[in-house]
Amino acid sequence: MSDISLGPVRRFRAPTAEAPALRIALILLAVTGIGLLVLAPLVTVFAEALSRGIGAAVASLSDPQAWSAIRLTLLVAAIAVPLNAVFGLAAAWAITKFDFRGKAFLITLIDLPFSISPVVAGLCIVLTFGANSMIGGWLVAHGFPIVFALPGIVIATMFVTFPFVARELIPVMIEQGRAEEEAALTLGASGWRVFWTVTLPNIRWALLYGVLLCNARAMGEFGAVAVVSGKIRGQTATMPITIEMLYNEYLSVAAFTMAALLALLGLVTLLVKTSLEIRHADALAAQRRH
């Protein structure tokens, strides 16, 4: 009986055990891409802002119109982000805790701002709430203008940033399921008590991450706000719109200083998010040890 040759035996190799040269090449590619697309523009913005010294940069921010833009941006974020947190939490709760017809359609509506251009969204708001529309005309006649005013900017910002909170919560709430809430209900807890003592503690980190991302996006929104605000200096010009105005007027130091300040606000939000993620990871590790 002849021996059957099975050929050379291959050694088992883990799927992630790539060759050292390939790993180094992939790391260099990732670092290069991040450096060119993220770090280089940020460095350029701060370098241009300080090109004439820190005194000129600080002086450009002391302009009343600059302060008006900063206050308006922070005010819009302070209004839009909490409202989006409430709406996003309600949408995630409805999608993950209840079965009903039209759930897929509701999920599609949540994702709609991701697929529509912010400029188109702003135009839709103008057509709906503008002075020439039925709703907008009635509001203007009663002293509550929407377009070219703070309410229109808030609505546009909320539309663009709405998915962030809901999309952060939905996967977490789906993974957790309904068992804990149903157990609490069977023990006699009310709906509000179940929410505050069971649901909210389980999703607090995801909710906080969504709020932080929503806040960063709200402060930097340009397209939709540019359409509905009218770009009125000192009244409806937010920080991104003011940056465009200053740059078009060749006031480069003022424009880049405002851009650097806006970038700093975004970086602070990112640092807070990263810090919370690290603390959250440590808390989870401690829970597993105990």
C-alpha positions in Angstrom: 0.0 0.0 0.0 1.6 3.2 -1.1 1.8 6.3 1.1 -0.4 9.2 0.2 1.4 12.5 0.3 -0.6 15.4 1.7 1.9 18.0 0.7 3.6 20.5 3.0 1.9 21.2 6.3 1.1 24.9 6.7 1.5 26.5 10.0 -1.5 28.1 11.6 -1.4 31.9 11.4 -3.7 34.2 13.2 -5.8 36.4 10.9 -4.2 39.6 12.4 -0.6 38.3 12.3 0.5 40.3 9.2 4.1 40.6 8.1 6.0 43.3 9.9 6.7 45.2 6.7 2.9 45.3 5.9 2.0 46.4 9.4 4.6 49.2 9.2 3.3 50.3 5.8 -0.3 50.4 7.0 0.6 52.4 10.1 2.6 54.9 8.0 -0.3 55.2 5.6 -2.8 55.9 8.4 -0.5 58.4 10.1 0.2 60.1 6.8 -3.4 60.4 6.0 -4.3 61.8 9.4 -1.4 64.2 9.2 -2.4 65.6 5.8 -6.1 65.7 6.3 -6.4 66.6 10.0 -3.2 67.9 11.6 -1.9 70.0 8.7 -5.0 72.1 8.3 -5.3 72.6 12.1 -1.6 73.7 12.3 -2.1 76.1 9.3 -5.2 77.7 11.0 -3.3 78.4 14.2 -0.2 79.5 12.4 -2.2 82.0 10.3 -4.0 83.3 13.4 -0.7 84.0 15.1 1.1 85.2 12.0 1.0 88.8 13.2 1.4 88.0 16.9 -0.9 87.1 19.7 -1.8 90.7 20.3 -3.4 91.1 16.8 -5.2 87.8 17.3 -6.7 88.9 20.6 -7.5 92.4 19.2 -9.5 90.8 16.4 -11.7 88.9 19.0 -12.4 92.1 20.9 -14.5 93.4 18.0 -18.2 93.7 19.0 -19.3 91.7 16.0 -16.9 88.9 16.9 -18.3 88.7 20.4 -21.8 88.7 19.0 -21.0 85.7 16.8 -19.4 83.9 19.7 -22.4 84.5 22.0 -24.9 83.5 19.2 -23.0 80.3 18.5 -22.9 79.3 22.2 -26.6 80.2 22.6 -27.7 78.2 19.6 -25.7 75.2 20.9 -27.2 75.6 24.4 -30.7 75.5 23.0 -30.4 72.9 20.2 -28.2 70.3 22.0 -30.5 69.7 25.0 -33.6 69.6 22.8 -31.9 67.1 20.5 -30.9 65.1 23.5 -34.6 64.8 24.6 -35.8 64.1 21.0 -33.0 61.6 20.3 -33.7 59.8 23.6 -37.4 59.6 22.9 -36.8 58.3 19.3 -34.3 55.7 20.5 -36.7 54.6 23.3 -39.6 54.2 20.8 -37.5 52.3 18.3 -35.8 49.9 20.8 -38.5 49.3 23.4 -41.7 49.0 21.2 -42.8 47.1 18.2 -45.0 49.0 15.8 -45.7 49.5 12.1 -43.5 52.1 10.5 -40.4 51.5 12.7 -38.2 51.2 9.6 -39.6 54.4 8.2 -38.9 56.2 11.5 -35.3 55.0 11.4 -35.0 56.3 7.8 -36.3 59.7 9.0 -33.7 59.8 11.7 -30.9 59.2 9.1 -32.4 61.7 6.7 -30.2 64.7 7.8 -27.1 62.6 7.0 -28.2 62.2 3.4 -29.6 65.6 2.7 -27.3 68.6 2.0 -27.4 71.2 4.8 -28.1 73.9 2.2 -31.1 72.0 1.0 -32.3 71.6 4.6 -31.9 75.3 5.1 -33.9 76.1 1.9 -36.7 73.8 3.1 -36.9 75.7 6.4 -37.0 79.0 4.5 -39.8 77.7 2.2 -41.8 76.4 5.2 -41.3 79.2 7.7 -40.4 82.1 5.5 -42.5 85.3 5.5 -44.1 84.3 2.1 -45.3 81.0 3.5 -48.6 80.4 5.3 -47.1 79.4 8.6 -44.2 81.9 8.4 -46.4 84.8 7.4 -48.8 84.2 10.3 -45.8 84.0 12.7 -44.3 87.2 11.3 -47.6 89.0 11.6 -47.8 88.0 15.3 -44.2 89.1 16.0 -42.5 85.7 15.9 -40.3 85.5 12.9 -38.5 82.3 12.2 -36.3 82.9 9.2 -33.5 85.5 9.6 -33.9 85.2 13.4 -32.7 83.0 16.2 -35.5 80.4 16.0 -34.6 79.6 12.4 -31.0 79.1 13.3 -31.9 76.8 16.1 -34.3 74.8 13.9 -31.6 74.5 11.2 -29.0 73.4 13.7 -31.4 70.9 15.3 -32.2 69.4 11.9 -28.6 68.8 11.0 -27.5 67.5 14.4 -30.6 65.4 15.3 -29.2 62.0 14.3 -26.1 62.1 16.6 -27.9 61.4 19.9 -30.4 58.9 18.5 -27.8 57.0 16.5 -25.5 56.8 19.5 -28.3 55.4 21.7 -30.0 53.0 19.4 -27.2 50.3 19.2 -26.6 50.4 23.0 -30.3 50.1 23.8 -30.8 47.3 21.3 -27.8 45.4 22.8 -29.2 45.8 26.4 -32.6 44.5 25.4 -35.8 44.9 27.5 -35.3 42.3 30.2 -34.2 44.6 33.0 -37.1 47.1 32.3 -39.6 44.3 32.1 -38.3 42.8 35.4 -38.6 46.2 37.1 -42.2 46.6 35.8 -43.2 43.2 37.1 -41.9 44.2 40.5 -44.3 47.2 40.6 -42.1 50.0 39.4 -43.7 52.8 37.5 -42.6 53.8 34.0 -40.7 56.9 35.1 -39.0 55.0 37.9 -37.9 52.3 35.5 -36.5 55.0 33.2 -34.6 56.9 35.9 -33.3 53.8 37.8 -32.8 51.2 35.1 -32.6 52.6 31.6 -30.8 55.9 32.1 -27.9 54.5 34.2 -27.3 51.9 31.5 -27.2 54.4 28.6 -25.7 57.4 30.3 -22.3 57.1 28.6 -23.8 56.7 25.2 -26.1 59.6 25.8 -23.2 61.8 26.9 -21.1 60.8 23.9 -24.0 61.7 21.6 -24.5 65.0 23.3 -20.8 65.9 22.9 -20.8 65.0 19.2 -24.0 66.9 18.7 -22.5 70.0 20.5 -19.4 69.9 18.3 -21.5 69.6 15.1 -23.9 72.3 16.3 -21.2 74.9 16.9 -19.6 74.2 13.5 -22.7 74.1 11.3 -22.5 76.5 8.3 -24.6 75.4 5.3 -28.1 75.3 6.8 -27.5 78.2 9.1 -26.2 80.3 6.3 -29.4 79.9 4.3 -31.8 80.7 7.2 -29.9 83.3 9.0 -29.5 85.9 6.3 -25.9 86.6 7.5 -26.8 89.7 9.3 -23.7 91.1 11.1 -24.1 91.4 14.9 -27.5 89.6 14.8 -27.7 86.3 13.0 -24.0 85.7 12.0 -22.6 82.7 13.9 -18.9 81.9 14.2 -18.7 79.9 10.9 -20.6 82.6 9.0 -18.4 85.3 10.5 -15.3 83.4 9.5 -16.5 83.3 5.9 -17.3 87.0 5.9 -13.9 88.0 7.3 -12.0 85.8 4.9 -13.9 87.2 1.9 -13.0 90.7 3.1 -9.3 89.7 3.2 -9.2 90.1 7.0 -7.1 86.9 7.3 -5.9 87.4 10.9 -9.4 87.9 12.2 -10.8 85.1 10.1 -8.2 82.6 11.2 -8.4 83.7 14.8 -12.1 83.0 14.8 -11.5 79.7 13.1 -8.8 78.8 15.7 -11.2 79.6 18.5 -13.9 77.4 16.9 -11.3 74.6 16.4 -10.3 74.9 20.1 -14.0 74.5 21.1 -14.2 71.4 19.0 -10.9 70.0 20.4 -12.1 70.6 24.0 -15.2 68.6 23.2 -13.1 65.9 21.8 -10.8 65.8 24.8 -13.8 65.6 27.1 -15.2 62.7 25.1 -11.9 60.9 25.1 -11.4 61.4 28.9 -14.9 60.1 29.6 -14.2 57.0 27.3 -11.1 56.3 29.3 -12.8 56.6 32.6 -15.7 54.5 31.4 -13.3 51.8 30.3 -11.7 51.7 33.7 -15.1 51.5 35.4 -16.0 48.5 33.2 -12.7 46.8 34.0 -13.3 47.3 37.7 -16.8 45.9 37.4 -15.4 42.8 35.7 -12.8 42.3 38.4 -15.5 42.4 41.1 
